[in-house]
Amino acid sequence: MEESEKQSEEFIPRGAVAFFIVMIIVFTIMWFSLYFEVLGRG
């Protein structure tokens, strides 16, 4: 029982963390592209 509890504490959902980071990067790129587009129209 102790072994499974120890494994669950060390579990890191790497796929979910990687997806979240990629999603933040993509949204940041989209936001800046729209921001600079609006700035360019002046």
Biopython code that builds the backbone (N, CA, C, O; Angstrom):
import numpy as np
from Bio.PDB.StructureBuilder import StructureBuilder

atoms = [
    (1, "MET", "N", (0.828, -1.196, 0.000)),
    (1, "MET", "CA", (0.000, 0.000, 0.000)),
    (1, "MET", "C", (0.872, 1.260, 0.000)),
    (1, "MET", "O", (0.579, 2.220, -0.712)),
    (2, "GLU", "N", (1.924, 1.253, 0.786)),
    (2, "GLU", "CA", (2.778, 2.436, 0.858)),
    (2, "GLU", "C", (3.460, 2.702, -0.484)),
    (2, "GLU", "O", (3.685, 3.856, -0.850)),
    (3, "GLU", "N", (3.787, 1.636, -1.215)),
    (3, "GLU", "CA", (4.489, 1.797, -2.484)),
    (3, "GLU", "C", (3.614, 2.508, -3.513)),
    (3, "GLU", "O", (4.099, 3.377, -4.238)),
    (4, "SER", "N", (2.333, 2.151, -3.587)),
    (4, "SER", "CA", (1.449, 2.800, -4.555)),
    (4, "SER", "C", (1.195, 4.257, -4.178)),
    (4, "SER", "O", (1.048, 5.102, -5.061)),
    (5, "GLU", "N", (1.141, 4.563, -2.891)),
    (5, "GLU", "CA", (0.981, 5.955, -2.467)),
    (5, "GLU", "C", (2.214, 6.767, -2.838)),
    (5, "GLU", "O", (2.099, 7.922, -3.250)),
    (6, "LYS", "N", (3.378, 6.175, -2.695)),
    (6, "LYS", "CA", (4.617, 6.868, -3.032)),
    (6, "LYS", "C", (4.678, 7.135, -4.532)),
    (6, "LYS", "O", (5.102, 8.212, -4.950)),
    (7, "GLN", "N", (4.262, 6.173, -5.338)),
    (7, "GLN", "CA", (4.269, 6.360, -6.785)),
    (7, "GLN", "C", (3.275, 7.438, -7.197)),
    (7, "GLN", "O", (3.563, 8.227, -8.098)),
    (8, "SER", "N", (2.122, 7.485, -6.561)),
    (8, "SER", "CA", (1.128, 8.484, -6.938)),
    (8, "SER", "C", (1.593, 9.886, -6.559)),
    (8, "SER", "O", (1.218, 10.851, -7.225)),
    (9, "GLU", "N", (2.395, 10.025, -5.513)),
    (9, "GLU", "CA", (2.920, 11.335, -5.145)),
    (9, "GLU", "C", (3.955, 11.810, -6.153)),
    (9, "GLU", "O", (4.080, 13.010, -6.396)),
    (10, "GLU", "N", (4.705, 10.871, -6.744)),
    (10, "GLU", "CA", (5.748, 11.227, -7.683)),
    (10, "GLU", "C", (5.222, 11.357, -9.109)),
    (10, "GLU", "O", (5.973, 11.746, -10.004)),
    (11, "PHE", "N", (3.969, 11.046, -9.335)),
    (11, "PHE", "CA", (3.401, 11.091, -10.685)),
    (11, "PHE", "C", (3.282, 12.530, -11.161)),
    (11, "PHE", "O", (2.678, 13.370, -10.495)),
    (12, "ILE", "N", (3.870, 12.807, -12.333)),
    (12, "ILE", "CA", (3.765, 14.123, -12.952)),
    (12, "ILE", "C", (3.183, 13.924, -14.348)),
    (12, "ILE", "O", (3.785, 13.238, -15.174)),
    (13, "PRO", "N", (2.028, 14.510, -14.620)),
    (13, "PRO", "CA", (1.427, 14.341, -15.958)),
    (13, "PRO", "C", (2.183, 15.162, -16.995)),
    (13, "PRO", "O", (1.777, 16.272, -17.337)),
    (14, "ARG", "N", (3.289, 14.606, -17.492)),
    (14, "ARG", "CA", (4.166, 15.352, -18.410)),
    (14, "ARG", "C", (3.447, 15.751, -19.690)),
    (14, "ARG", "O", (3.669, 16.844, -20.212)),
    (15, "GLY", "N", (2.593, 14.879, -20.197)),
    (15, "GLY", "CA", (1.867, 15.205, -21.421)),
    (15, "GLY", "C", (0.949, 16.398, -21.230)),
    (15, "GLY", "O", (0.879, 17.278, -22.088)),
    (16, "ALA", "N", (0.247, 16.430, -20.112)),
    (16, "ALA", "CA", (-0.668, 17.538, -19.838)),
    (16, "ALA", "C", (0.106, 18.834, -19.621)),
    (16, "ALA", "O", (-0.313, 19.894, -20.086)),
    (17, "VAL", "N", (1.229, 18.753, -18.920)),
    (17, "VAL", "CA", (2.049, 19.944, -18.686)),
    (17, "VAL", "C", (2.607, 20.454, -20.005)),
    (17, "VAL", "O", (2.597, 21.661, -20.249)),
    (18, "ALA", "N", (3.090, 19.567, -20.857)),
    (18, "ALA", "CA", (3.628, 19.971, -22.161)),
    (18, "ALA", "C", (2.525, 20.602, -23.015)),
    (18, "ALA", "O", (2.757, 21.618, -23.671)),
    (19, "PHE", "N", (1.337, 20.011, -23.011)),
    (19, "PHE", "CA", (0.219, 20.563, -23.780)),
    (19, "PHE", "C", (-0.144, 21.957, -23.284)),
    (19, "PHE", "O", (-0.408, 22.851, -24.088)),
    (20, "PHE", "N", (-0.159, 22.150, -21.967)),
    (20, "PHE", "CA", (-0.499, 23.442, -21.389)),
    (20, "PHE", "C", (0.528, 24.497, -21.794)),
    (20, "PHE", "O", (0.159, 25.622, -22.130)),
    (21, "ILE", "N", (1.810, 24.143, -21.763)),
    (21, "ILE", "CA", (2.862, 25.091, -22.139)),
    (21, "ILE", "C", (2.746, 25.453, -23.617)),
    (21, "ILE", "O", (2.860, 26.623, -23.983)),
    (22, "VAL", "N", (2.518, 24.447, -24.468)),
    (22, "VAL", "CA", (2.357, 24.712, -25.902)),
    (22, "VAL", "C", (1.138, 25.589, -26.152)),
    (22, "VAL", "O", (1.183, 26.489, -26.991)),
    (23, "MET", "N", (0.050, 25.335, -25.431)),
    (23, "MET", "CA", (-1.167, 26.129, -25.590)),
    (23, "MET", "C", (-0.912, 27.593, -25.198)),
    (23, "MET", "O", (-1.367, 28.504, -25.890)),
    (24, "ILE", "N", (-0.193, 27.819, -24.102)),
    (24, "ILE", "CA", (0.129, 29.180, -23.674)),
    (24, "ILE", "C", (0.984, 29.880, -24.731)),
    (24, "ILE", "O", (0.759, 31.051, -25.036)),
    (25, "ILE", "N", (1.963, 29.166, -25.290)),
    (25, "ILE", "CA", (2.824, 29.756, -26.314)),
    (25, "ILE", "C", (2.011, 30.121, -27.554)),
    (25, "ILE", "O", (2.178, 31.207, -28.109)),
    (26, "VAL", "N", (1.132, 29.221, -27.988)),
    (26, "VAL", "CA", (0.314, 29.489, -29.175)),
    (26, "VAL", "C", (-0.612, 30.674, -28.941)),
    (26, "VAL", "O", (-0.748, 31.529, -29.817)),
    (27, "PHE", "N", (-1.252, 30.744, -27.774)),
    (27, "PHE", "CA", (-2.134, 31.874, -27.491)),
    (27, "PHE", "C", (-1.354, 33.180, -27.414)),
    (27, "PHE", "O", (-1.857, 34.226, -27.824)),
    (28, "THR", "N", (-0.127, 33.131, -26.891)),
    (28, "THR", "CA", (0.700, 34.330, -26.828)),
    (28, "THR", "C", (1.055, 34.812, -28.230)),
    (28, "THR", "O", (1.002, 36.010, -28.507)),
    (29, "ILE", "N", (1.415, 33.889, -29.112)),
    (29, "ILE", "CA", (1.735, 34.258, -30.494)),
    (29, "ILE", "C", (0.506, 34.848, -31.176)),
    (29, "ILE", "O", (0.614, 35.854, -31.877)),
    (30, "MET", "N", (-0.651, 34.239, -30.981)),
    (30, "MET", "CA", (-1.878, 34.759, -31.583)),
    (30, "MET", "C", (-2.196, 36.162, -31.063)),
    (30, "MET", "O", (-2.574, 37.043, -31.835)),
    (31, "TRP", "N", (-2.042, 36.365, -29.753)),
    (31, "TRP", "CA", (-2.351, 37.658, -29.146)),
    (31, "TRP", "C", (-1.434, 38.740, -29.687)),
    (31, "TRP", "O", (-1.890, 39.824, -30.050)),
    (32, "PHE", "N", (-0.122, 38.442, -29.743)),
    (32, "PHE", "CA", (0.821, 39.439, -30.241)),
    (32, "PHE", "C", (0.610, 39.727, -31.718)),
    (32, "PHE", "O", (0.769, 40.867, -32.155)),
    (33, "SER", "N", (0.253, 38.707, -32.495)),
    (33, "SER", "CA", (0.010, 38.963, -33.917)),
    (33, "SER", "C", (-1.187, 39.898, -34.090)),
    (33, "SER", "O", (-1.140, 40.813, -34.913)),
    (34, "LEU", "N", (-2.245, 39.681, -33.334)),
    (34, "LEU", "CA", (-3.395, 40.588, -33.407)),
    (34, "LEU", "C", (-3.045, 41.971, -32.865)),
    (34, "LEU", "O", (-3.489, 42.982, -33.411)),
    (35, "TYR", "N", (-2.259, 42.021, -31.806)),
    (35, "TYR", "CA", (-1.858, 43.285, -31.194)),
    (35, "TYR", "C", (-1.071, 44.130, -32.182)),
    (35, "TYR", "O", (-1.343, 45.321, -32.335)),
    (36, "PHE", "N", (-0.085, 43.518, -32.861)),
    (36, "PHE", "CA", (0.718, 44.269, -33.808)),
    (36, "PHE", "C", (-0.093, 44.621, -35.061)),
    (36, "PHE", "O", (0.167, 45.644, -35.694)),
    (37, "GLU", "N", (-1.055, 43.800, -35.419)),
    (37, "GLU", "CA", (-1.931, 44.126, -36.539)),
    (37, "GLU", "C", (-2.750, 45.386, -36.231)),
    (37, "GLU", "O", (-2.888, 46.260, -37.087)),
    (38, "VAL", "N", (-3.282, 45.476, -35.035)),
    (38, "VAL", "CA", (-4.064, 46.653, -34.629)),
    (38, "VAL", "C", (-3.147, 47.873, -34.524)),
    (38, "VAL", "O", (-3.534, 48.971, -34.923)),
    (39, "LEU", "N", (-1.936, 47.690, -33.990)),
    (39, "LEU", "CA", (-1.003, 48.809, -33.899)),
    (39, "LEU", "C", (-0.632, 49.310, -35.307)),
    (39, "LEU", "O", (-0.481, 50.513, -35.518)),
    (40, "GLY", "N", (-0.490, 48.409, -36.238)),
    (40, "GLY", "CA", (-0.123, 48.787, -37.593)),
    (40, "GLY", "C", (-1.208, 49.604, -38.282)),
    (40, "GLY", "O", (-0.902, 50.439, -39.133)),
    (41, "ARG", "N", (-2.453, 49.379, -37.933)),
    (41, "ARG", "CA", (-3.550, 50.138, -38.537)),
    (41, "ARG", "C", (-3.615, 51.551, -37.992)),
    (41, "ARG", "O", (-4.133, 52.460, -38.642)),
    (42, "GLY", "N", (-3.077, 51.727, -36.779)),
    (42, "GLY", "CA", (-2.943, 53.046, -36.159)),
    (42, "GLY", "C", (-4.232, 53.749, -35.987)),
    (42, "GLY", "O", (-4.260, 54.869, -35.477)),
]
sb = StructureBuilder()
sb.init_structure("model")
sb.init_model(0)
sb.init_chain("A")
sb.init_seg("    ")
for serial, (resi, resn, name, xyz) in enumerate(atoms, 1):
    if name == "N":
        sb.init_residue(resn, " ", resi, " ")
    sb.init_atom(name, np.array(xyz, "f"), 0.0, 1.0, " ", f" {name:<3s}", serial, name[0])
structure = sb.get_structure()
